[in-house]
Amino acid sequence: MKTIITLVFCTMLISCNKNNNVKIVTTIKPIQMLVTAIAADDLQSTQLIPDNASPHHYALKPSDIKKLQHARLIFRIDEGLESFLNKPLEQAKKNIPVIPLAEQEGIHLIPFDKSSEHNHSGHHHSHDLHIWLDPNNAIAMSKVIAKQLSQIDPSHAQNYAERLQQLISKIEAEDKKLQAALKPIANKPMMVFHNAWGYFENHYGLNNVSVINQSTSAQLGIAKIQAIREIIKTKKIACLFSEPQAQQTIIQTLIKDSDVKASELNIIGQNIAMNSDSYIKLLDSIAESFLQCGNVSD
């Protein structure tokens, strides 16, 4: 009897540890959205950067270091976006695969010109790294994710392949819907506070007239504020979009005595619950913000 109990316990232990030993770490929520849709319950995954934290300036906690050390696979966008992660990854175990999604096949990168090179935590880079805001990039990222998950967990490869196709179908259907919904506001002159929406704007043909801040940390002086207010007036800007962390006092100063509508765009879907449809809801929420500001209903 004791032998039977021991065997049952060992079998349960092996079963329980099967997934616990395979831990996927993602840096930001949009990646976690894609991983969750493909991995489901077959693999344990965890998001490193909290929803309310910036991927540009995050400070790792001891618990985060442990997550990295025990990871079997790490997904990130690029060393230029999550630059805080570069040194800790160098110090982590060398055999942990780190997948920079911005460098993978099928990813379309938008270059910055020299005057608008980003500086995130001292790291300059020449391309916009908010790649997940293009649905085609999200599909390419998903294919890479499914392939990597299948390599470390081949026993569930068929599941990952099936969920990948389901996710692609959902993204394509959502994309088609948004193409039609956003078309009526394509010519509305808009302005964004931070240069992070190029992929979404380009993909849907939106009219972004000007970017207020190329860098997330740059401060606006009086001369810059006056210049922006002049652009708002002369270009007849309809909407000004900012991210939740932008200083609202500055936003209100910029649009004072104008008919400009100010609206927030959440680049990572901060308030979106995590499930297999999270990325679809992210696209939908962004589009809804544009539509509300553009006075066009869905």
Secondary structure by P-SEA (a helix, b strand, c coil): caaaaaaaaaaaaaaaaccccbbbbbccaaaaaaaaaaccccbbbbbcccccccccbbbbcaaaaaaaaaccbbbbccccccccaaaaaaaccccbbbbcccccccbbbbbbccccccccccccccccccccccaaaaaaaaaaaaaaaaaacccaaaaaaaaaaaaaaaaaaaaaaaaaaaccccccbbbbcccccaaaaaaacccccccccccccccccaaaaaaaaaaaaaacccbbbbcccccaaaaaaaaccccbbbbbbbccccccccccaaaaaaaaaaaaaaaaaacccc
